[in-house]
Amino acid sequence: MRRAHFTQSMIAAFALFVSVMATPSIFAATVTTAGSDTGGSGTKDAWRTTSVAKPLDLDNDDIYGTGGYAMFRFNSPSGSVPVNFTGNGTINTLPGWMTLGAVSGGADLMYGLKSSVDNPAGGADVNSGILFRSLSASTGVEVGMFTITISGGFPTLGARIGLLSNNSGGTDIPSALRLAQTAGTGSDSVSLSVPNENQPDWYFFDISGAAPGDVFTVYATSRGGKPTLGGITVDFIPTPAALPAGLALMGLVGLRRRRA
């Protein structure tokens, strides 16, 4: 079973690698959906537990956020505090090429003491937290949650962005999550539906070809309450050296044929 998981993960990474390498660098950034991990009691809170297989983890170490993460109001007491992407209980290990920012009229507070999840520092599980809008939104209304601004050093083969949701409960669970490029050269916008279930789930989007100055915005659609998000993870697309030799050779052959 472990071998099958490894093979599926590497094939997915290879497909994205070929897509990126076959795209001229002058093209705009692209955003695509990678899928969701709503695996119930196994994966829901085990984002750092390597014994739990994670088929959507491209670098194949069975850890979400190997490249970095920001968990809002993590392991913090209850009570609302202003949004802060580096303090007020937020733990932030995101790579230097990624900066999170506020959205005008969007999420403006954080709250602690939500569903328990893995503690990246090790030991027993701890409570996650959330970022949310202080006023409830009507059902179907989309709320901006935060922005992602890209600077120099974005991975050549792209990055996978994971969003933690459903860790708050009730009508605060969004009905959909959307990632859209809102500044720079490009305008891709893709969405994933979010089931109404009271357990932490993960939703993944791939960004490739991003350039310094590109901005991407995360949106959440209200289920009638205050749309919430628990955090963000980053994993890098494996480089060709990390791919099986046969797949890498096939990719190079295919790329030469396309260019010819």
Buried (B, 14 or more C-beta within 10 A) or exposed (E): EEEEBBEEBBEBBBEBBBBBBEEEEEEBBBBBBBBBBBBEEEBBBBBBBEEBBBBBBBBBEBBBBBBBBBBBBBBBEEEEBEBBBEEBBBBBEBBEBBBBEBBEEBBBBBBBBBBBBBBBEEEEBBBBBBBBBEEBBEEEBBBBBBBBBBBEEBBBBBBBBBBBBBBBBEBBBBBBBBBBBBBBBBEBBBBBEBEEEEBBBBBBBBBBBBBEEBBBBBBBBBBBBBBBBBBBBBBBBBBBEBBEEEBBEBBEEEBEEEEE
